[in-house]
């Protein structure tokens, strides 16, 4: 129920900045940085599938497009990081 309510309030991916231009930047970044940095720290080589914003951008376009604030993560690591961030906010 909570998830359904939260999703109803959330803008679409395109409206949050994750449209065609982002998808192109994401692909290029992952080609240059193919390994999940968190898994690599643990001695595992896992392909990254997500470009994560190290510091949540919260809609700030300058932070959103700042590649110094991006890191490659696998979906599992990204989901864990996001879940942890959400707990820290509340």
N, C-alpha and C positions, 0 to 999 in steps of 0.2 A: 504494500500500500504506500509506504513512504517513498519507495523508488518511483512509483507511478506519479505521485504528486510532484516530486522533484523534476522528473522529466518533463512534465507539463509546463513548468516554469522556465525551462532551459531553452535558449535560442537554438536554432538549427546550426549544424557545423559550419555551413557557409556564412551565416550571419555572425558567427564567432570568429571568422577569419580563416577558416580551414577550407577554402574554396580551391579553385583551379591553380592559382598562383602558389598557394601553400603546398599543394600536392606536388607541383614541379620542384619547389625548393626542398621538400622532404625527400623526394627520390634522389636528388643530387647529393644532399647531405648524407643519406644512407649509403650511397655508392662510395663516398669518401671515408665514411666511418661505419663499416659494416658490422662491428661487434658490439654487443651489449656491454657497456662499461661496468655495470655491477656484477655481471657474471664473470667478466674477465678478471675483476679484482679477487674473485674466489677461485681463480685458476681454471675456469670453464670458458670454452669458446662457443658462444651462442649468437646466432645472427640476430641483429637488431631489426625490429620491424616498426618501431615507434621513435619519432623524434620528440623527446621530452623537453619541456621548458623547465630548467633547473629551478628557477624561481617562478612560481605561478604568475602569469602576466596579467590576470584579472582584467583583460580587455585593453591593457596599455599597448598600443601599436608599436611603440619604440622597443619595449621589452619583448613583445611577440616576435619581432623580426631581428632581434639581436642574436646572431649565431653564437656569440660567446656564452649565451645563456641556454644553448641547446645541448642535449646529450643523447646518444643513441642507446635505446633500451629495448629489450625483448618485451613482449606483451605482459608476461608474468611479472617482471620487475616493475614495469610501468604501472600495472594495476595495484601492486603492493605499495608503491610510492604514493600514488593518488589516494588510496584508501587511508594511508597514514597522514597525508596532508589534510584530508577532510576532517579527520579526528582532531588535528591540531587547531583547526579553525574554530570549531564549535566550542 
